[in-house]
Amino acid sequence: MFENACYDDAVSRAYYAVFHSLTAALLSKGLSFSSHGQDIGAFNREFIKTNVFPKEFSAVIQTLFDDRQIGDYGIFIKTKKNTALDHLDKAEQLVTAIREFLKIKIKKHQ
């Protein structure tokens, strides 16, 4: 999406990569919710406030959520290339951190 200058779509996909990652982290604790807001709130409560992940992740998640909403539903606002690139970088960092957390958690339970 990014390479084809579809920056709104790239940000949306970055958000969903993060969302599915944080959902997997919550599932590792047996937690599941019915809305994005509930998932994000629970992730903040279970993983950010307990210092499993840095508090900066909370802001990244919220920004991605907000910008995904704009990209998906905003008619007159378009995501700029630099903004999309920044979101992609931060999403990759977050997804990687959650992936590593889950790998460690799985190894402990084997």
N, C-alpha and C positions, 0 to 999 in steps of 0.2 A: 504494500500500500504506500509506504513512504517513498520508495523508489519511483513510483508512478505519480508522485505529488498529490496523493489522496491523504492529506494530513489529518483531516477529521477522522477518517476511517482508521488510520494508523494509531491515533490516540485512543480510539474506541477499542481496538484490538489489544493495545497495551493495557488499558484498564481491565479488560476481561482476563488477560493473562494473570494480572495481579489478583483480581477477584477470585479466580479459580484456585490460585495458589493459597490465598488466605483461607478460602473455604476448606481446602485440604488440611491446612494446619488446624482449623477448628474441628474438623472431623477426627483428627488424631486425638482429640480430647473428648470425642463422643458428642460434639456440639453441632447442631444444624439449625438453620433459621430460614424464615420464609421471605425475607426481603434483603436487599443489598444493604440498606441502612442498619438492619439488625446484625448482619454478618460483620460489617465494618465496626460497629459498636462493640460487639463481642470480641473481635480480634484486638481492638484497642485495650479492652478490659483484661483479656486473658494473656496477651503477649506483649503489648507495649507498656502498660502500667506495671507489669511484673518484670520489666527489663529483659525479656527474652530477645526482643528486637529493639533497636534504637527508636526513641520517640520521634525522630525525623520521618520514620516510615508512616506515621499517622498522617502527617501533612502531605506526603507524597500520595497516599491512597486517596485522601480527600480531594486533592487537586486533580488527580486523574478522574475521579468520579465526577467532579464538577465539569471538567473540560469534556469528558465523554458525553455528558448531558447536552452541553452546548453543541458539540459536533454532531450528535445524533438528532437533536431536535431544534437547534437554532437555525433560523433561515438566513439571517443576515450577517452572522458572525462566522468567520472562517479561521481555522487554526493556521498559524504561520509555521513555516518550515522549521525555524529554530526552536519554537515551542514544542513542536512534535518531536524533534530530535532529542530535546531535553527530557521529555516524557518517556520516550523509548529507552533512553539510558537509565533513568531512575527506575522504570518498571523492570528492566533487566536485572538491576542490582537487587531489587526487592524479591523478585521471583527466584533468583539464585540463592539468596539468603534463606528463604523458606524451604527451597529444595534441600539445601544442606542441613537445615534443622530436621527435616523429615527423614533424611538418610540416617542421621545420628539416632533419631527416635526409633527407627525401624531396627537398626543394629542392636540397640539395647533390648529389644523385645524378641530377638531371635534366640 
